[in-house]
């Protein structure tokens, strides 16, 4: 078989030794690749009680069968480990060029064990790999280090993953930077790199990305490319990027504002939405990930004002909202600059924004004052104060050290009733789509395998009516502001999401492909003769394994909750009066998902998908 063969680079940072391993073909077939394969390897190799910041926590950098190909959305990789933010299963994925370079070098994944006593980076050149000193890079931020390493090791096509000062200083939500515009940002996996003194990974490959059936893959790719060119969702992404969703969300009630307490955010959103970001004032162009033709990445500038001179990647939807309407900041230039600062220092914009929003609520309610926050007036809309917080958080200086722990732990340190204002699920800050406008999102957030997430399944896209996957009983036209019957839709969305996250294919192309495309792509890329029913079984197996890993790490049914803000209807906006009935949905969801009343997968569900070894450890 040629294609995705499970070739792993094994690196032990404790002694600097490198080696190789190959994943068994049966395991590859059952877990596909990406986060699915990483979950299997974590289950086998990582103790559930491991400290996320100890040398024993293994970092998995994984590709999938489509990674690095020229399939639209096929440039992605997954990074997985036990999360220091949530203390459970953690995963994050991103686009860029690293996956293509890694697979061109002959590797399908990197397994990083141990920790170095000094700053290092891993250099991979085809089948050769070594651990190199990074003392000269430590203390520098993402953009500078990326530039240095590219110049040092072969130029612009070299793949580079790095961390900034946020990762070095163990901010619990530190991100991993892939180039200067793509980030594996959720779950604090950049923090895991920092704990290992791993500043970065550099890869340069001279081969081709292997495919089992190149001609068949190329023919199907042509079909998918043509569909992408004609698809409304991908056309909008190319023209306006993900920020186009700001303008839609402010109408539907999906856009959070003032830490999730305001339902009508049109006043703020009209100043920071997609039309503004894409105006001639700010937009200078667009870019794509390696091999993709959609072009959803914005390239921007700030021409005047206090932040004038900034040029480079613009914010995605999540950055616009978490640094904009969530904090009541209505200055587009300020949002662009805040996004750039977070990206350069290497901290997740969603977690940072959610944590600052909690603090602003504490200010408004008399729990905190400027005296507690190094003299900063952290009031709604104060962009300058938030700007000063970014380096403080990344360096853990003063009040920034408190916020570097994330909203949940920071609120606990602040005390009083600060925890009432931490909008988190399982310790991770909630992404910027409101379940009061889509009740299925509420169930998805509460039961998500990595915490609240809008990209681990496709329920958000179902809600906006751009998805039609009859093979998973998923169709457009779902009434989203209802809870009854949403459990099956969420379960099926999770299953499709696990396939995409293991393949790995960009979530943004979910409306482009259909079942026939997916089967043809998976077979011709991997070399396995997958059927749709087999892929569905793979998806269920992967979801239950990730859930089971978190159960072993302490997660129970009591953790499948939503913060009170999301359960409280707003009085205004497109979702006024609406709130998800989480308990109703959980009652429907648990039996469908194969979970028992305690939140663990049942023995029967596990044995049905071949996870008797997990059942033995859970029971």
N, C-alpha and C positions, 0 to 999 in steps of 0.2 A: 504494500500500500504506500502510495505517496500522498502527501497532503499534510494534514495536521497529525503529527506523530508523537507529541508529548515529550519533546527533547527539552530537558530542564538543565539550566546552569545552576549548580549548587555552590553557594559562596558562604564561607564561615568567616565572619569578620573578626572573631576572637583570635584566630591564628593566621588569617590572610589566605587560607587555602581555598582553591577552587577545584571543582570537579563537575561531573555530569551524571545525570540519571535519565532514564526513559520510563514514562508512565505506561503501565500495562494497557494493551489495546482494549481489553474489556472495560477497564475503568474509563478510558477515553470515550468509548461509545456511550457509556451510561451517564457521564457527567459533562460531555460535550467539550468543555474548555472554559476559559474565562473564570468568572466567579464560581461557576458550578464545580469545575475541576479544583479550584483553590479550596472550596469547602471540603471536598473529599480529602485533600492533602492535609488540611488543618485538622480535620477529625482524627486522622491517623497519626499526626506528628506533634500536635500542640496540646498540652494539658489544659483542661478547662479552667483551672484555678490559677493559671499563669498571670503574673503581673504584666499588664500591657506594655509597660516601659522597661521590662527586664530583658536581658539578652535571650531568654528562652522563648520570647514571643517571636514567631517566624513571620517575616514579611514575604508575601507572594506577589510577584509582578507577572501577570498572566495575559497571554493572548488567546484567541479562539480560532476556529477554522477559517473565518472570513477576515481576521485581523490583518491589516497591512495590504489587503488587496485593493483594487480600484473599484470595488463595489461602492455605490453611494452609501455613505455611512459605515464603511468597512475599515476605518483607520484606527479602531479603538483598542484600548487595553484596560485590564482591571487590576487594581491593587487591593489586596486583602490582608487582614490581620485581625487579631483581637483589638477592639477599639479602646483607646484610652479615654475617649469621651463618654462612651456608653458601657464599657466593661462587658461587651458581648461581641457577637459576630460583627465585623466591620468590613465594608467594601466600598470602593469608589471607582468609577471609570471615567476615561476621558479620551478625546481624539488627539489629533496632532500627527507627528511623523514617527514617534518612537516605535510603535508596534511594527511598522513596515521595516524599519532598520533592524529591529531585533529578529524578525523572521527572515529577513534577507541575510542575516548573519548565521542563520541555521538554528536558531533557538525559538522555542515556543513559550518559554517562561523562565523566570529567575526566582530562585528560592534563597532568601537571605537569612542566615542564622547568626546567632551570637552578636557581640558588640565589640567595636574597636575601642582601644584606649586613647586614640587620637583621631582627629578628623581625616576621613578617607573618602575616595570615590572609586567606583568600579568602572574599569575600562574594558569594553568588549569590542574586539576587532575580528569579525568572522568567528572562527572556532577557538580563538585565543582570548583569554580573560585574565585580568590581574587587578589587585587592589592597590591603589596608588594614594600617596599622601595628598591631603586636601587642606593642610594647615594654612596655605596662602588664600584659600577660598572661604574659610570659616569667618563668620562675621559679615560677609557680603550677602546682598539680597539676590533674588531670583534672576532678574534681568541681566545684571552684571555678570553673574556666574555663568549663566547660559551663554552669553557672548564670549566669555573667556574660554570656556570648554569647547565651543564650536571652533574657534580660531585655533585652539591648541590641537584639536584632533580631527581636522579634515574639512571644516567649512560648514556651510548652511545645511547640507543634507544629513549631517550627523544628528542622531537622535540623542536628546538630553533630557533626563529627569533630575530636578534639583529641589532643594528646600531653601527657604530664606531664613531670616532670623526667628520667625515664628516657630519653625521646626526645631531650630537649634536650641531655643529656650523652652521647649516642651509646652508651648501653648496647646491646650487640649484639643483644639480644632485646627491644627496646622495643616496646610495643603501641600500637595506635591505639584510642582510646575513642570509642564511638558511644553517646551518652547516658551513663548511669552504670552500665549493666549489660551492655552488649554490647561485645565487643572483637575487633578483627582483630589477634590477638596473636602468631601464629607468624611466624617468619622475620625478625623485626626490621624490619618495614616502618615502624614508628614511628620507628626510627633513621634511615631514609631521609628522613622528614619533618623530623626534627631537623637533619640535615645540610643541608637546604635552608632552614633557619630558618623553616619553615612550622609555626606553632603550631596552626593549625586550618583547617577549611573549614566555612562556615556556608551553609545553603541554605534558602530559603523559596519554595515554589511555590504558585501560585493556580489552576493548571489541574487536569486529571484525568490519571491514569496512562493513556496511550494503549493501546488494545487493537484488534487487527485486526477481531475479531468479538465485540463486547461481550456480546451476548445468548447466543451459543454458549458463551463463556467462563463467564458467570454460571451457565448451566445445568449445566455440568460441575463448576463449583465447588460447587454444591449437593450433587452426588453425592459429591465428595471430603469435604466437611464432614460429611455423614452417616456416611461410612466412618470418619472420624477420631473421631467420637463413639462409635462401636461398636468401635473398635480397642483391643485390650488395651494395646499399647505406648503409644499416645497418652493413654489414660486414666491409665495409671501416671505418665506424664510430667506430666499435669495435677495429679495428686494428690500426687506426691512429687518431681517434678523429676528431673534426671539423676542426682542423688545416690542414687536408688533402686538404681542399678547397683552401688553399693558393697556392698550386702547380698548381691546375687547373686554378684558377683565374688569375695567372700571364700570362698564355698563352692566355686566352680569352679576356683580357683587362678589366676584372671585378675588378682587384685589384687596389685600389687607392694608389697613392704615392705623396709625397711632397704636401700635402694639395690639392689633386685632380688635380694637374697640369701636372703630368707625366703619360703617357700611358703605357710605357714599364718599368716595375719594376722588371724584372727578376734578375738584379744584387743584389738587396736587398732581394728579396723573396727567392732566392736560398740559402741564409744564415739563414733564419728564418722560412722556410716552414715546412710542416708536416714531411718530411723526416728527417730534422734536429732535430725537437722537439722529434720525436720518435726514435732517434738514441740511442744506449747504453750510450752515453755520458750523456744524460739528463733523459731518460725515465726509471722509476723503476717499473711501473705497470699501471693498469687502474682500474676504479671503475664505478659502476652504481648507479643511483638513486634507492630508495627503490622499490623493486619489479620488476625492469627492468633488462633484460638480455643483453642489447646491449653493455654496458661497454664503453661508449664514453668518459668518464672523464679520463684525463691524470694525472698520479702521477709522479712527476719529482724531480730532485735534481740538484744543481749546484755544481760540484765537485771541481772546482778550479777557481782562479781569484778573482777579488775584491768582488764578490757576493757569494763566496764559502760558503757552509753550509746550503743554503736554501734547504728545503725538504718539499714537500707538493703538493697541487693541481697545475696543470699547466694551462696555458692560453688556452682559446677557440680561434677560428678563429678571432672573433671580437677583442679580446685582443691582439693577435699577430699583426694584421694589424693596429689597432688604435694606438698602442704603438710602432709599428715597421715601416712598409713602409710609413705610413702616415707622420711620423716624420723623415723618412730616417735613422732610427736606424737599423743597420744590425747586431747587436750583440745579438744572441739568449739568452745568459745568462742575458743580460741587460733587454730584453723584459720580460723574466720570472720573474725577480726581480721586475720590474715596475708593472707587473700584480699583484704580491703578495702584494706589497705596497698599490695599489689602493683597492684591496679587503679587506685588513686588516683595512685600514682607512675608508673604506666604501664609495667609490666614483665610479661612473659609468666609466668604462674604455673608452667607446665610447665617452661620453661627455668630459671627461678629455682630451683624445687624440685630439678630434676635436678642443677644446679650445686652447690647446698648439700649434696645427698646425696653427691656426689663428695668434697666437703671433709670431711664427717663421717667418711667411710671413711678419708680421709687422717689425720684425728685418731686414729681407732681403731687405725690401723696405724703410728703413730709418725712419719708424714711431716710433720705439722704439729702445732703446739702453740698455746696461747692467745697466746703471745708473737708468733707470726706473724700472728695474726688480731685485732690491736688489743685484746688482752685478753679476747676472747670465747671461752668454752668451748663450742666447736661439737661437742657430743656428742649422740648419738642422743636425741631427745625433748626437747631443751632449747629450748622454744618462745620463751622470753624472749630468748635469744641470736639466734635466727633473726629475731625481731621487730626487733632492733636492726640487723640486716644490711640490711633492705629499704631504708631511706633511704641507708645507706652505698653500696649498689650503685647506686641511682638517681642519687646525686650523685657517684659515683666517688671516694668518700672512703676513704683508707687501704686496708685489705684489700678493701673493696668495689670498688675499681678493678680488682683482679684478677678478681673474680667477674663483673664487668660484661662480660667478654669471652665468657662462656658456658663450659660445662664443658670442652670440648675445648681451647680456648686457655688457660683458667685452669690446667688440669692441666699443660699444657706449660710455663707460667710457674712453677708450683710445683716442677716437676722430679721427680727420683727416679723412682718408678714410679707417680706420681699418675694418669697416663693410663690405668692399668689400671682405674680406678674411674670413668671418664667413660663413661656409658651414652648414647652418641650414634650416630647414623647420618648420614654426610655432614656432620658438624658440628652437627647439631640434636638436642637432647635428645629422648629417646624418650617418646611419650605413655603414659598410665597403664593400658594393657592388655597383658597378658603373653602373648607368642607361645608360651610353653611350654604354655599352655592352648588355644591356637588356632594351629597351625603356619602356617596361611595368613597370619596377621598378620605372622609373621616374614618371609615372602616379600614381603608388601606393604610392610613397613617398609624392607626392604633395597632395593627397587626404586622406592619412592615418588618421584613427580616433584618433590617439594619436600623430600625427606628423610623420616624416619620419621613416618608420619601415619596416624591411624585414621579420618579423615573424608574423605579424598580418594578412597576407594572404599568398598564396603559389606561388606567381608569380616568385620568385627566383628559386624555385624548377622546375617550368615549364620551365624556361629558361635553366636549366642544363639537362633537358630531363629525369628526374627520376620520373615523376608523370603521372598517367593515371587515370583520374576520369571522365568517360563518362557521369555519372549522372549530372555533372556540365559542360559538354561540354569542358572538359580540357584534352588535349592529348599531349604526347611528340612530339618533332619535330617542335615546333614553331620557326619561323625565328625571333630571338629576336631583331636584329638591324633594326627594322622597327616600325613605329608608327601607320600606318594605320591598323585598325582592332584590336588594342591592348585593346581598351576600354572594350569590352565584356569579354575578357580573364581576365582582371584585376577585373572587377565587379564579375565574377564568382569565382575568386580566393579569393576575399574578403569574399564572402558568405561562402565558405568552411572554411576559416580561422576563421570566427566567431563561427562556430560550434565547431571546435577544441578548440578555446579559451574559450568556455563556458562549454565544456564537463568535464574536461579540459584534452586534450591529447597532448602529446609532438609533436611539429612540426617535429621533426626528424623522426617520424614514418609515415609521410604523404604518403610515397611511398610504405608502407607495406600493409595498409588496403585498401579495396574497399568498395563500397556502401553496399554490403550484410553484410560485417563485421561490418560496422558502425551502421547499423540499429539493428543488433542482439545485439551488445554491448550496445547501447543506451537503447533499450527496456529492456534488462535483468538487467541493472544497475539501471535505473531510476524507472522502473515500469510503464512508459507511453508507450502506443502502437504507438510510432512515426512511421510515414511513411517518405520516403525521401522528398516528397513534403511538408510535414509539417515542417521538419527540414529546408528546404530551406526557407520557410516563416519565421521561427524563426530567421534564419540568417539575412534575409533582415530587419526584425523588429529590431533586435539588432543593426545592422550597422546604420540604420536610427536614432535610439534613441541616440546612442553615438554621431553621427553627430549633431543631434538636440540639445543635451546638450551643445556641444561646440558652436553651433550657439547662444544659449541663453547666453553663456559666452563671445560672441563677435566675433566669427569666421565668416568670409564671404568668398565669391568667391575670393576676392582679396588675401586671404591667401593661396590659392591653387597654390603655386608657387614652383619653384626650384631655387637654387642659380646659379649664372652665371657660376661658374666652371663646373657644370654638364651640362649646356647648350652650353658649348664651346668644340668643338671637339679637341682631342689630335692629334698630328702629328705622333705618333708612337704607337706601341703596337697592341694587337689583336682587339681593337675597334677604330683604327685610322680613323679619318674622320667622325665618327658617333656621332650623338647627338639626343636626343629625341625631337620630335616636340610636345611640351606640349600643345600648344593651339589647335592643331588638335585633340589630344587625349581627351582633356577636352570637346571639342564640341561634340564628340561622347559619352563621358562618362556620362555627366550630365543627358541627357534624359534616358539613360539605368539605371542609379542609382536612378532616381526619384528625382533629384535635379533641382531647378529652376535656372534662370540666376544669382540670387544673392547668390547661394551656399546653400540655405536652402532647406530641403526636401519639396516637394510640398504638398499641402493639400491632393490631390488625392492619392499620394504615401503613406502618413501617414495613411489616413483613410482605405486604402486597407489592411494594416497590423495591424489594430486595435490600432493605435496611435492617436486617435482623441484628447486625452488630450494634447499631445505634439503639435498638430496642433493648438489647442486653445491658447497655450502660445506663439507659434511662430507668429501667425497671429491675 
